[in-house]
């Protein structure tokens, strides 16, 4: 009989179980959880990437990433007793052996002729693997995923194959449980709450996993729920209190008008609560084991702040959904119940695994020095913060090299979301982008007047240009990819270097614009920073100016030695 799971293993197993749906095995469930939470794929892309099953030729999934120019081959090994199971090198060698099928378009042809299962055939065609290999721009990498721990042979083999070719990366129990802890959804408040109701609750079985109770509850009962003051009741809500918005001001006015109380349930949309279990239900009360608000945060906080004027006549329609610990059901309810309101895509993404992972990772790395803000109304105490909207814009500019797209906020958390917050974006990269952006901002006053007035739109082109200059040197290229080797130990030297580069980038940009105006009186200085072609011409000038400096003693190119000197 397997030993009881440790808390960390149990948390990971819970994630695996939530993905073990349909005909998926536990191994496929582990891979699906990994692709969603570590590789940061959209849910709809996870299933289409998996080909686990008989005849898969040692390939459990394939992911093609055109932004990173990579074709990644995955293989998974699930262990029922992970804390007491060791993963050897046999399965790792099998994955390396399977990589031989993906060396050239001809070897892929040989694989297709060797009789793989239909899922693998379809996946290879759908992902355009042969075409990517033929074009020569994509590299193949291998990823082995296991919830077991590597034994000495597994560790030795992983170290030997780390550089490839093709490079092998192993995600084992230790790494996966860390991700599981960082991406776990906030828990509901564990208290048992008994609410007095105005109408007998109507209880409906929605699925075998969820049921719902609908009733009308006096506001005085709802404002007595635990966790309103410290906002813990709303931990799963996609946004917190938005402050004195027009809607909240109107709601406050309505609450303070006693003549409006009786009609309140007629025109208010009500609240949606999640609970781990709907307990005893009577005509006059309902008992909830655990509670959280996923829709109606603004209303409940406004009611709480004005509880001195509440009367028994002010009541709300309340839906209580029992989710029995099923995170996927809870996520779906949270998303759908907010999708009908004026909630931005940025708000919706605040509960996404990638956001939770980055926010928790930044908190663990930087403590009270630096924090990522992911929701409207989120209260943080860190000395420095960055909102995830700005982070998305900076990533688009510096890492995707598309500064002209960074100003299109509607795309950042929609079709471009997974491209932006991909698996390479780490807490250290977010912090480095914050430093680059600050260095650029410090030079704002040195921009030409016409550019300075349009700083909001040209800001991300300047960030991109700093990244372009960094990539000229080996040290700068490595800083962008592995900032943890410099930060935080060498932060002061890095900041000084970034400020110098930013100053030169601003000078080059001013000079470029003036030259263009001298050649063409109809030239629009603002348009250069908003188009691909305009930015490309600007980059050419900046690189030329930077390379002229390369051999000089006073060169501003990045040469700071990393703290670990590795």
MILOKOL-345299 format. One record per residue (C-alpha): x negated, y, z; chain. Coordinates in Angstrom, 1 decimal. Each point is the difference from the previous one (the first is absolute). Layout:
MIVEX; px; py; pz; cadena
MIVEX; X; Y; Z; A
...
END
This chain:
MIVEX; px; py; pz; cadena
MIVEX; 0.0; 0.0; 0.0; A
MIVEX; -1.5; 3.4; -1.0; A
MIVEX; -1.1; 2.3; 2.8; A
MIVEX; 2.1; 3.1; 0.7; A
MIVEX; -1.0; 2.9; -2.2; A
MIVEX; -1.9; 2.9; 1.5; A
MIVEX; 1.9; 3.4; -0.1; A
MIVEX; -2.1; 1.1; -2.9; A
MIVEX; 0.5; -3.2; -1.9; A
MIVEX; 3.8; 0.1; 0.8; A
MIVEX; 0.2; 3.5; -1.4; A
MIVEX; -1.7; -1.1; -3.2; A
MIVEX; 2.2; -3.1; -0.2; A
MIVEX; 3.1; 2.1; 0.4; A
MIVEX; -1.1; 2.0; -3.1; A
MIVEX; -0.7; -3.3; -1.9; A
MIVEX; 3.4; -1.4; 1.0; A
MIVEX; 1.8; 3.2; -1.2; A
MIVEX; -1.6; -0.6; -3.5; A
MIVEX; 0.6; -3.8; -0.1; A
MIVEX; 3.2; 0.3; -1.9; A
MIVEX; 1.6; -2.0; -2.7; A
MIVEX; -2.3; -2.8; -1.2; A
MIVEX; -3.1; 1.6; 1.4; A
MIVEX; -2.3; -2.1; 2.2; A
MIVEX; -1.6; 1.4; 3.1; A
MIVEX; -3.2; 0.4; -2.1; A
MIVEX; 1.9; 2.0; -2.6; A
MIVEX; 1.6; 2.0; 2.9; A
MIVEX; -3.4; 0.8; 1.3; A
MIVEX; -1.1; 1.2; -3.4; A
MIVEX; 3.1; 2.1; -0.5; A
MIVEX; -0.5; 1.6; 3.4; A
MIVEX; -3.6; 0.7; -0.9; A
MIVEX; 0.8; 1.5; -3.4; A
MIVEX; 2.6; 2.3; 1.5; A
MIVEX; -1.9; 1.1; 3.1; A
MIVEX; -3.7; -0.3; -0.9; A
MIVEX; 0.0; 0.4; -3.8; A
MIVEX; 2.9; 2.5; 0.3; A
MIVEX; 2.1; -1.2; -2.9; A
MIVEX; 3.6; 0.9; -0.4; A
MIVEX; 2.4; -2.7; 1.1; A
MIVEX; 1.2; -0.6; -3.6; A
MIVEX; -3.6; -0.4; -1.2; A
MIVEX; -0.9; -2.6; 2.7; A
MIVEX; 2.2; -2.8; -1.2; A
MIVEX; -1.1; 0.6; -3.6; A
MIVEX; -3.7; -0.3; 0.9; A
MIVEX; 0.4; -3.4; 1.8; A
MIVEX; -0.4; -3.3; -1.9; A
MIVEX; -0.6; -2.4; 2.9; A
MIVEX; 1.1; -3.6; -0.6; A
MIVEX; -0.9; -3.2; -1.6; A
MIVEX; -2.1; 0.5; -3.1; A
MIVEX; -1.2; 3.5; 0.9; A
MIVEX; -3.7; -1.0; -0.8; A
MIVEX; -1.1; 1.4; 3.4; A
MIVEX; 1.5; 3.4; -0.7; A
MIVEX; 2.7; 1.2; 2.4; A
MIVEX; 0.4; 3.5; -1.3; A
MIVEX; -1.4; 2.5; -2.5; A
MIVEX; 0.1; 3.8; 0.4; A
MIVEX; -1.2; 2.3; -2.8; A
MIVEX; -0.8; 3.5; 1.1; A
MIVEX; -0.7; 2.4; -2.8; A
MIVEX; -1.0; 2.9; 2.2; A
MIVEX; -2.7; -2.1; 1.7; A
MIVEX; -0.7; -1.9; -3.3; A
MIVEX; 0.2; -3.3; 1.9; A
MIVEX; 1.6; -3.4; -0.5; A
MIVEX; 0.3; -1.7; 3.4; A
MIVEX; 0.5; -3.7; 0.4; A
MIVEX; 1.5; -1.2; 3.3; A
MIVEX; 0.1; -3.3; 1.8; A
MIVEX; 1.6; -0.6; 3.4; A
MIVEX; -0.3; -2.6; 2.8; A
MIVEX; 2.6; -0.1; 2.7; A
MIVEX; -0.7; -1.7; 3.4; A
MIVEX; 2.7; -0.9; 2.4; A
MIVEX; -2.3; 0.3; 3.0; A
MIVEX; -2.3; 2.9; -1.0; A
MIVEX; -1.7; 0.6; 3.4; A
MIVEX; -1.3; -3.5; 0.0; A
MIVEX; -0.6; -0.6; -3.7; A
MIVEX; -3.3; 0.8; -1.8; A
MIVEX; -0.1; 0.9; -3.7; A
MIVEX; -2.9; -1.7; -1.8; A
MIVEX; -1.6; 0.8; -3.3; A
MIVEX; 1.7; -2.6; -2.1; A
MIVEX; 3.0; 2.2; -0.9; A
MIVEX; -2.2; 2.9; -0.6; A
MIVEX; -2.1; -1.9; -2.5; A
MIVEX; 3.2; -1.1; -1.7; A
MIVEX; 1.0; 3.6; -0.5; A
MIVEX; -3.5; 0.9; -1.4; A
MIVEX; 0.4; -3.0; -2.3; A
MIVEX; 3.4; 1.2; -1.2; A
MIVEX; -1.6; 3.4; -0.9; A
MIVEX; -1.7; -1.8; -3.0; A
MIVEX; 3.3; 0.2; -1.7; A
MIVEX; -0.1; 3.8; 0.0; A
MIVEX; -3.4; 0.7; -1.5; A
MIVEX; 1.1; 0.8; -3.5; A
MIVEX; 3.1; 0.0; -2.2; A
MIVEX; -1.1; -3.4; -1.3; A
MIVEX; -0.2; -1.5; 3.5; A
MIVEX; 3.5; 1.3; 0.7; A
MIVEX; 1.1; -1.8; -3.2; A
MIVEX; -1.5; -3.1; 1.3; A
MIVEX; 1.9; 0.4; 3.2; A
MIVEX; 3.2; 0.4; -1.8; A
MIVEX; -0.7; -3.1; -2.1; A
MIVEX; -0.8; -2.0; 3.2; A
MIVEX; 3.6; -0.2; 1.0; A
MIVEX; 0.5; 2.4; 2.9; A
MIVEX; 3.4; 0.5; 1.5; A
MIVEX; 2.4; 2.3; -1.8; A
MIVEX; -0.2; 2.7; 2.7; A
MIVEX; -3.8; 0.3; -0.5; A
MIVEX; 0.5; 0.1; -3.8; A
MIVEX; 2.6; 2.7; 0.3; A
MIVEX; -2.1; 2.0; 2.5; A
MIVEX; -3.1; 0.0; -2.2; A
MIVEX; 2.0; 1.2; -3.0; A
MIVEX; 2.0; 2.5; 2.0; A
MIVEX; -3.1; 1.6; 1.6; A
MIVEX; -1.8; 0.2; -3.4; A
MIVEX; -3.0; -1.8; 1.5; A
MIVEX; -1.5; -1.0; -3.4; A
MIVEX; 0.3; 3.5; -1.4; A
MIVEX; -1.6; 1.5; 3.1; A
MIVEX; -3.0; -2.4; -0.2; A
MIVEX; -0.3; 0.6; -3.8; A
MIVEX; -0.2; 3.8; 0.5; A
MIVEX; -2.8; -0.5; 2.5; A
MIVEX; 1.1; 2.6; 2.5; A
MIVEX; 1.3; -2.2; 2.7; A
MIVEX; -2.1; -2.1; 2.5; A
MIVEX; 1.2; -3.2; 1.6; A
MIVEX; 0.0; -0.2; 3.8; A
MIVEX; 1.0; -2.9; 2.3; A
MIVEX; 2.0; 0.3; 3.3; A
MIVEX; 0.6; -3.0; 2.3; A
MIVEX; 2.6; 0.5; 2.7; A
MIVEX; 0.4; -2.3; 3.0; A
MIVEX; 1.5; 0.3; 3.5; A
MIVEX; -2.8; -2.3; 1.3; A
MIVEX; -3.4; 1.0; 1.2; A
MIVEX; -3.1; -0.7; -2.2; A
MIVEX; -2.4; -2.6; 1.3; A
MIVEX; -3.7; 0.4; -0.4; A
MIVEX; 0.0; -1.5; -3.5; A
MIVEX; 2.8; 2.4; -1.0; A
MIVEX; -1.8; 3.0; 1.4; A
MIVEX; -3.3; -1.0; -1.8; A
MIVEX; 1.7; -0.6; -3.3; A
MIVEX; 1.9; 3.3; 0.2; A
MIVEX; -3.2; 1.9; 0.7; A
MIVEX; -1.7; -1.7; -2.9; A
MIVEX; 2.8; 0.7; -2.4; A
MIVEX; 0.9; 3.5; 1.2; A
MIVEX; -1.8; 1.7; -2.9; A
MIVEX; 1.1; -2.5; -2.6; A
MIVEX; 0.3; -0.3; -2.8; A
MIVEX; 2.9; 0.1; 0.3; A
MIVEX; 0.0; 1.6; 3.5; A
MIVEX; 1.9; -2.0; 2.6; A
MIVEX; 1.9; 1.6; 2.9; A
MIVEX; 1.5; -2.0; 2.9; A
MIVEX; 2.8; 1.1; 2.2; A
MIVEX; 0.2; -2.3; 3.0; A
MIVEX; 1.9; -0.1; 3.3; A
MIVEX; -1.9; 2.9; 1.7; A
MIVEX; 0.5; 2.4; -2.9; A
MIVEX; 3.6; -1.0; -0.6; A
MIVEX; 1.2; 0.3; 3.6; A
MIVEX; -1.6; 3.5; 0.1; A
MIVEX; 2.1; 1.0; -3.0; A
MIVEX; 3.1; -1.6; 1.5; A
MIVEX; -0.4; 2.0; 3.2; A
MIVEX; -0.5; 3.3; -1.9; A
MIVEX; 2.9; -0.6; -2.4; A
MIVEX; 2.5; -1.3; 2.5; A
MIVEX; 3.3; 1.8; 0.2; A
MIVEX; 0.7; 2.0; 3.1; A
MIVEX; 2.1; -2.0; 2.5; A
MIVEX; 3.5; 0.8; 1.0; A
MIVEX; 0.4; 1.3; 3.6; A
MIVEX; 0.3; -3.1; 2.0; A
MIVEX; 2.5; 1.3; 2.6; A
MIVEX; 3.5; -1.5; 0.1; A
MIVEX; 2.5; 2.8; -0.7; A
MIVEX; 3.7; -0.2; 0.8; A
MIVEX; 2.0; 2.6; -1.9; A
MIVEX; 3.6; 0.9; 0.8; A
MIVEX; 2.0; 0.2; -3.2; A
MIVEX; 3.1; 1.9; -1.1; A
MIVEX; 1.2; -2.7; -2.4; A
MIVEX; -0.4; -3.7; 0.3; A
MIVEX; -3.1; -1.1; -2.0; A
MIVEX; 0.6; -1.8; -3.2; A
MIVEX; -2.7; -2.7; -0.3; A
MIVEX; -0.8; -1.3; -3.5; A
MIVEX; -2.4; -2.8; -1.0; A
MIVEX; -2.0; 1.4; -2.9; A
MIVEX; -2.4; -2.9; -0.6; A
MIVEX; -1.3; -3.0; 2.0; A
MIVEX; -2.7; 2.4; 1.2; A
MIVEX; 2.0; 3.2; 0.7; A
MIVEX; 3.3; 1.2; 1.3; A
MIVEX; 1.4; 3.4; 0.6; A
MIVEX; 2.4; 1.7; 2.4; A
MIVEX; 1.8; 3.2; -0.9; A
MIVEX; 1.7; 2.2; 2.5; A
MIVEX; 0.5; 3.6; 1.2; A
MIVEX; -2.1; 1.1; 3.0; A
MIVEX; 0.1; 3.2; 2.0; A
MIVEX; -3.1; 2.2; -0.5; A
MIVEX; -0.5; 0.1; 3.7; A
MIVEX; -0.6; -3.7; 0.0; A
MIVEX; -2.5; 0.3; -2.9; A
MIVEX; -2.1; 2.8; 1.5; A
MIVEX; -0.5; -2.3; 3.0; A
MIVEX; -1.9; -2.5; -2.1; A
MIVEX; -3.7; -0.4; 1.0; A
MIVEX; -2.8; 1.4; -2.1; A
MIVEX; 1.6; 3.1; -1.3; A
MIVEX; -2.2; 2.5; 1.8; A
MIVEX; -3.3; -1.7; -0.9; A
MIVEX; 1.4; -1.0; -3.5; A
MIVEX; -0.8; -3.7; 0.6; A
MIVEX; 3.6; -0.8; -0.8; A
MIVEX; -0.7; 1.2; -3.6; A
MIVEX; -3.3; -1.9; -0.5; A
MIVEX; 1.5; -1.8; -3.1; A
MIVEX; 1.7; 3.0; -1.4; A
MIVEX; -1.6; 1.3; -3.3; A
MIVEX; -0.3; 3.5; 1.4; A
MIVEX; 0.3; 1.7; 3.4; A
MIVEX; 1.6; 3.3; 0.9; A
MIVEX; -0.5; 2.5; -2.8; A
MIVEX; 0.5; 3.0; 2.2; A
MIVEX; 2.2; 3.0; -0.7; A
MIVEX; 1.1; -0.9; -3.5; A
MIVEX; 3.2; 1.4; -1.5; A
MIVEX; 1.8; -3.3; 0.6; A
MIVEX; -1.2; -0.3; 3.6; A
MIVEX; 1.0; 3.6; 0.7; A
MIVEX; 3.5; -0.7; -1.4; A
MIVEX; 0.3; -3.2; 2.0; A
MIVEX; -1.1; 1.9; 3.2; A
MIVEX; 2.7; 2.7; -0.7; A
MIVEX; 2.6; -2.7; -0.5; A
MIVEX; -0.9; -1.8; 3.3; A
MIVEX; 0.2; 3.3; 1.9; A
MIVEX; 3.5; 0.7; -1.3; A
MIVEX; 2.3; -2.0; 2.3; A
MIVEX; 2.8; 0.3; -2.5; A
MIVEX; -2.0; -2.1; -2.5; A
MIVEX; -0.6; -2.9; 2.3; A
MIVEX; 3.2; -2.0; -0.7; A
MIVEX; -0.6; 0.1; -3.8; A
MIVEX; -3.7; -0.9; 0.3; A
MIVEX; 0.3; -3.7; -1.0; A
MIVEX; 2.1; 0.9; -3.0; A
MIVEX; -2.8; 1.9; -1.8; A
MIVEX; -3.2; -1.3; 1.6; A
MIVEX; -1.7; -3.0; -1.6; A
MIVEX; -0.7; -1.7; 3.3; A
MIVEX; -3.0; -1.9; 1.4; A
MIVEX; -1.6; -3.3; -1.0; A
MIVEX; -1.6; -1.9; 2.9; A
MIVEX; -2.1; -3.2; -0.2; A
MIVEX; 0.0; -2.5; 2.9; A
MIVEX; -1.6; -3.3; 0.6; A
MIVEX; 3.3; -1.4; 1.2; A
MIVEX; 3.5; 1.1; 0.4; A
MIVEX; 1.0; -1.2; 3.4; A
MIVEX; 3.3; 0.1; 1.7; A
MIVEX; 2.7; 1.8; -1.9; A
MIVEX; 3.3; 1.0; 1.6; A
MIVEX; 2.8; 2.4; -1.0; A
MIVEX; -1.8; 2.7; 2.0; A
MIVEX; -3.7; -0.7; -0.2; A
MIVEX; -2.8; -1.5; -2.0; A
MIVEX; -3.3; -1.3; 1.3; A
MIVEX; -3.2; 0.2; -2.0; A
MIVEX; -3.3; -1.8; 0.7; A
MIVEX; -2.5; 2.4; -1.4; A
MIVEX; 0.9; 3.1; -1.9; A
MIVEX; -1.4; 2.4; -2.6; A
MIVEX; 1.5; 2.7; -2.2; A
MIVEX; -0.8; -0.3; -3.8; A
MIVEX; 2.5; 2.5; -1.3; A
MIVEX; 1.3; 3.1; 1.9; A
MIVEX; -3.1; 1.2; 1.7; A
MIVEX; 0.6; 3.6; -0.7; A
MIVEX; 3.6; -0.2; 1.3; A
MIVEX; -0.8; -1.9; 3.2; A
MIVEX; -2.9; 2.4; 0.9; A
MIVEX; 2.3; 3.0; -0.6; A
MIVEX; 2.7; -1.5; 2.2; A
MIVEX; -2.6; -0.8; 2.7; A
MIVEX; -1.3; 3.6; -0.1; A
MIVEX; 3.5; 1.3; 0.4; A
MIVEX; 1.4; -2.6; 2.4; A
MIVEX; 1.1; 2.6; 2.4; A
MIVEX; 2.8; 1.0; -2.3; A
MIVEX; 1.1; -3.6; -1.0; A
MIVEX; 3.5; -1.1; 0.8; A
MIVEX; 1.7; -3.4; 0.0; A
MIVEX; 1.7; 1.1; -3.3; A
MIVEX; -3.2; 0.1; -2.0; A
MIVEX; -0.5; -3.5; -1.3; A
MIVEX; -1.9; -1.7; -2.8; A
MIVEX; 0.4; -2.9; -2.2; A
MIVEX; -2.7; -2.5; 0.8; A
MIVEX; -1.3; -3.0; -1.9; A
MIVEX; -2.0; -2.5; 2.1; A
MIVEX; -1.9; -2.6; -2.0; A
MIVEX; -1.5; -3.1; 1.6; A
MIVEX; -3.2; -1.0; -1.8; A
MIVEX; -1.3; -2.8; 2.3; A
MIVEX; -3.6; 1.1; -0.6; A
MIVEX; 0.2; -0.3; -3.8; A
MIVEX; -2.2; 2.8; -1.2; A
MIVEX; 1.0; -0.2; -3.6; A
MIVEX; 3.7; 0.4; 0.9; A
MIVEX; -0.9; 2.9; 2.3; A
MIVEX; -2.1; 1.6; -2.8; A
MIVEX; 2.8; -0.3; -2.5; A
MIVEX; 2.6; 1.5; 2.3; A
MIVEX; -2.4; 2.9; 0.9; A
MIVEX; -0.7; 0.7; -3.7; A
MIVEX; 3.6; -0.3; -1.3; A
MIVEX; 1.6; 2.0; 2.9; A
MIVEX; -2.4; 2.9; -0.7; A
MIVEX; 0.0; -0.3; -3.8; A
MIVEX; 3.4; 1.6; -0.2; A
MIVEX; -1.1; 3.1; 1.9; A
MIVEX; -2.3; 2.9; -0.8; A
MIVEX; -3.1; -2.0; 1.0; A
MIVEX; -3.1; 0.4; -2.1; A
MIVEX; -2.0; -2.9; -1.4; A
MIVEX; -2.8; 1.1; 2.3; A
MIVEX; 2.4; -0.6; 2.9; A
MIVEX; 0.9; -3.4; -1.3; A
MIVEX; -3.6; -1.1; -0.3; A
MIVEX; -0.8; 1.0; 3.6; A
MIVEX; 1.1; -3.5; 1.1; A
MIVEX; -2.0; -1.8; -2.8; A
MIVEX; -2.8; -2.3; 1.0; A
MIVEX; -2.7; 2.0; -1.7; A
MIVEX; 1.0; 3.1; 2.0; A
MIVEX; 0.1; -1.9; 3.2; A
MIVEX; -3.4; -1.6; -0.7; A
MIVEX; -1.7; 3.3; -0.9; A
MIVEX; 1.6; 1.9; 2.9; A
MIVEX; -0.9; -2.7; 2.6; A
MIVEX; -3.5; -0.4; -1.6; A
MIVEX; -0.7; 3.8; 0.2; A
MIVEX; 1.2; 0.1; 3.6; A
MIVEX; -2.3; -2.9; 0.9; A
MIVEX; -3.0; 1.5; -1.8; A
MIVEX; 0.4; 3.7; 0.9; A
MIVEX; 2.1; 0.1; 3.2; A
MIVEX; 1.1; 3.5; 0.8; A
MIVEX; -2.3; 1.6; -2.5; A
MIVEX; 1.9; -0.7; -3.2; A
MIVEX; 3.5; -1.4; -0.8; A
MIVEX; 2.2; -0.8; -3.0; A
MIVEX; 3.5; 1.4; 0.1; A
MIVEX; 2.5; -2.1; -1.9; A
MIVEX; 3.4; 1.2; 1.0; A
MIVEX; 1.9; 3.3; 0.3; A
MIVEX; 0.1; 1.0; 3.6; A
MIVEX; -2.8; -2.2; 1.1; A
MIVEX; -1.8; 1.4; 3.1; A
MIVEX; -3.7; -0.6; 0.1; A
MIVEX; -2.6; 1.2; 2.5; A
MIVEX; -3.2; -0.4; -2.1; A
MIVEX; -2.3; 2.9; -0.6; A
MIVEX; 0.2; -0.3; -3.7; A
MIVEX; 2.8; -1.5; -2.1; A
MIVEX; 0.8; -0.8; -3.6; A
MIVEX; 3.5; -0.6; -1.4; A
MIVEX; 0.4; -3.0; -2.3; A
MIVEX; 1.2; 2.2; -2.8; A
MIVEX; -3.2; 1.9; 0.0; A
MIVEX; -2.0; -3.3; 0.4; A
MIVEX; 1.8; -1.3; -3.1; A
MIVEX; -0.9; 3.1; -2.0; A
MIVEX; -3.6; -0.1; 1.1; A
MIVEX; -0.3; -3.7; -0.9; A
MIVEX; 1.5; 0.6; -3.4; A
MIVEX; -2.5; 2.8; -0.6; A
MIVEX; -3.2; -1.6; 1.4; A
MIVEX; 0.5; -3.7; -0.5; A
MIVEX; 2.4; -0.4; -2.9; A
MIVEX; -1.6; 3.0; -1.7; A
MIVEX; 3.3; 1.5; -1.0; A
MIVEX; 0.1; 3.4; 1.6; A
MIVEX; 2.6; 1.2; -2.5; A
MIVEX; 2.4; -2.7; 1.4; A
MIVEX; -0.6; 0.9; 3.7; A
MIVEX; 2.4; 2.9; -0.1; A
MIVEX; 2.9; -2.2; -1.2; A
MIVEX; 1.2; -0.9; 3.5; A
MIVEX; 3.1; -1.8; -1.2; A
MIVEX; -2.3; -2.8; -1.4; A
MIVEX; -2.3; -0.4; 2.9; A
MIVEX; 2.4; -2.1; 2.1; A
MIVEX; 1.9; -1.5; -2.9; A
MIVEX; -1.6; -1.6; -3.1; A
MIVEX; -3.6; 0.9; 1.0; A
MIVEX; 0.2; -0.9; 3.6; A
MIVEX; -1.7; -3.4; -0.2; A
MIVEX; -2.7; 1.4; -2.3; A
MIVEX; -0.8; 2.7; 2.4; A
MIVEX; 0.1; -1.8; 3.3; A
MIVEX; -1.7; -3.1; -1.3; A
MIVEX; -2.0; -2.5; 2.0; A
MIVEX; -3.2; 2.1; -0.4; A
MIVEX; 1.4; 3.0; 1.9; A
MIVEX; -1.4; -0.3; 3.6; A
MIVEX; 0.1; 2.2; 3.1; A
MIVEX; -3.5; 1.2; -0.8; A
MIVEX; 0.9; 0.9; -3.6; A
MIVEX; 3.0; 2.0; 1.3; A
MIVEX; -2.3; 1.9; 2.4; A
MIVEX; -2.6; 0.6; -2.7; A
MIVEX; 2.7; 1.5; -2.2; A
MIVEX; 1.0; 2.3; 2.8; A
MIVEX; -3.6; 1.2; 0.3; A
MIVEX; -0.2; 0.6; -3.8; A
MIVEX; 3.3; 1.9; 0.0; A
MIVEX; -1.2; 2.1; 2.9; A
MIVEX; -3.3; 0.8; -1.8; A
MIVEX; 2.0; 1.1; -3.1; A
MIVEX; 2.3; 2.1; 2.1; A
MIVEX; -2.9; 1.8; 1.6; A
MIVEX; -1.0; 1.2; -3.4; A
MIVEX; 3.4; 1.3; -1.0; A
MIVEX; -0.9; 3.6; 0.5; A
MIVEX; -2.8; -0.3; -2.6; A
MIVEX; 2.3; -1.0; -2.8; A
MIVEX; 0.9; 2.5; -2.7; A
MIVEX; 3.1; 2.0; 1.0; A
MIVEX; 2.2; -1.7; -2.6; A
MIVEX; -1.1; -3.5; 1.2; A
MIVEX; 0.2; 1.0; 3.6; A
MIVEX; 3.7; 0.9; -0.5; A
MIVEX; 0.7; -3.4; -1.4; A
MIVEX; -2.0; -2.0; 2.6; A
MIVEX; 2.9; -2.4; 0.7; A
MIVEX; -0.2; -1.4; -3.5; A
MIVEX; -3.8; 0.2; -0.6; A
MIVEX; -0.9; -1.3; 3.5; A
MIVEX; 0.0; -3.7; -1.2; A
MIVEX; -2.1; 0.7; -3.1; A
MIVEX; -2.6; 1.5; 2.3; A
MIVEX; 0.1; -3.1; 2.2; A
MIVEX; -0.4; -2.1; -3.1; A
MIVEX; -3.0; 2.0; -1.1; A
MIVEX; -1.7; -0.5; 3.4; A
MIVEX; 0.6; -3.7; -0.4; A
MIVEX; -1.4; 0.1; -3.6; A
MIVEX; -3.2; 1.7; 1.3; A
MIVEX; -0.3; -2.5; 2.8; A
MIVEX; 0.0; -2.8; -2.5; A
MIVEX; -3.1; 1.3; -1.7; A
MIVEX; -2.3; -1.3; 2.7; A
MIVEX; -0.1; -3.6; 1.3; A
MIVEX; 0.5; 1.4; 3.6; A
MIVEX; 3.0; 2.0; -1.0; A
MIVEX; 1.6; -2.9; -1.9; A
MIVEX; -0.5; -2.2; 3.1; A
MIVEX; 1.4; 2.7; 2.3; A
MIVEX; 3.3; 0.0; -2.0; A
MIVEX; 0.2; -3.8; 0.2; A
MIVEX; -1.4; -0.7; 3.4; A
MIVEX; 0.3; 3.1; 2.1; A
MIVEX; -0.1; -2.1; 3.2; A
MIVEX; -3.8; -0.2; -0.5; A
MIVEX; -0.2; 3.8; 0.6; A
MIVEX; 3.0; 0.8; 2.2; A
MIVEX; 0.2; 1.1; 2.7; A
MIVEX; -3.7; -0.1; 0.9; A
MIVEX; -1.2; 2.1; -2.9; A
MIVEX; 3.2; 2.2; -0.3; A
MIVEX; -1.8; 3.3; 0.5; A
MIVEX; -2.5; -0.7; -2.8; A
MIVEX; 2.7; -1.3; -2.3; A
MIVEX; 2.2; 3.1; 0.6; A
MIVEX; -2.9; 2.3; -0.7; A
MIVEX; -0.7; -1.9; -3.3; A
MIVEX; 3.7; 0.1; -1.0; A
MIVEX; 0.2; 3.7; 0.7; A
MIVEX; -3.0; 0.6; -2.2; A
MIVEX; 1.4; -2.1; -2.8; A
MIVEX; 3.4; 1.8; 0.3; A
MIVEX; -1.6; 3.4; -0.2; A
MIVEX; -1.8; -1.0; -3.2; A
MIVEX; 3.1; -1.6; -1.5; A
MIVEX; 1.9; 3.3; 0.6; A
MIVEX; -2.8; 2.0; -1.6; A
MIVEX; 0.0; -2.3; -3.1; A
MIVEX; 3.8; 0.2; -0.2; A
MIVEX; 0.0; 3.8; 0.1; A
MIVEX; -2.7; 0.0; -2.7; A
MIVEX; 1.9; -2.5; -2.1; A
MIVEX; 3.2; 2.0; 0.1; A
MIVEX; -1.9; 3.3; -0.9; A
MIVEX; -1.7; -1.6; -3.0; A
MIVEX; 3.4; -1.3; -1.2; A
MIVEX; 1.5; 3.4; 0.3; A
MIVEX; -2.9; 1.6; -1.8; A
MIVEX; 0.6; -2.4; -2.9; A
MIVEX; 3.8; 0.2; 0.0; A
MIVEX; 2.0; 2.9; 1.3; A
MIVEX; 3.1; -2.2; 0.1; A
MIVEX; -1.6; -2.6; 2.2; A
MIVEX; 2.1; -0.7; 3.1; A
MIVEX; -2.3; -0.5; 3.1; A
MIVEX; 2.7; -1.8; 1.9; A
MIVEX; 0.7; -2.7; -2.6; A
MIVEX; -3.5; -1.4; 0.1; A
MIVEX; 0.7; -1.5; 3.4; A
MIVEX; 3.3; -1.6; -1.0; A
MIVEX; -0.9; -2.0; -3.2; A
MIVEX; -2.2; -3.0; -0.6; A
MIVEX; -1.8; 1.7; -2.9; A
MIVEX; -0.6; 3.2; 1.9; A
MIVEX; -1.4; -1.8; 3.0; A
MIVEX; -2.2; -2.2; -2.3; A
MIVEX; -1.6; 3.1; -1.5; A
MIVEX; -0.6; 1.5; 3.5; A
MIVEX; -1.5; -3.3; 1.2; A
MIVEX; -2.5; 0.0; -2.9; A
MIVEX; -1.2; 3.5; 1.0; A
MIVEX; -0.2; -0.9; 3.7; A
MIVEX; -2.0; -3.1; -0.7; A
MIVEX; -2.3; 1.8; -2.3; A
MIVEX; -0.7; 2.7; 2.6; A
MIVEX; -0.5; -2.6; 2.8; A
MIVEX; -2.4; -2.1; -2.1; A
MIVEX; -2.1; 3.1; -0.7; A
MIVEX; -0.5; 0.2; 3.8; A
MIVEX; -1.0; -3.7; 0.3; A
MIVEX; -3.7; 0.4; -0.2; A
MIVEX; -0.3; 3.2; 2.0; A
MIVEX; -1.1; 0.2; 3.6; A
MIVEX; 3.2; 2.0; 0.8; A
MIVEX; 2.3; -2.5; -1.7; A
MIVEX; 3.5; -0.1; 1.6; A
MIVEX; 0.6; -3.6; -1.0; A
MIVEX; 0.9; -2.4; 2.8; A
MIVEX; -3.1; -1.7; 1.6; A
MIVEX; 1.0; -0.4; 3.6; A
MIVEX; -1.4; -3.2; 1.5; A
MIVEX; 2.7; -2.3; 1.5; A
MIVEX; -0.1; -0.5; 3.7; A
MIVEX; -0.5; -3.7; -0.2; A
MIVEX; -2.6; 0.4; -2.8; A
MIVEX; 1.2; -3.2; -1.6; A
END
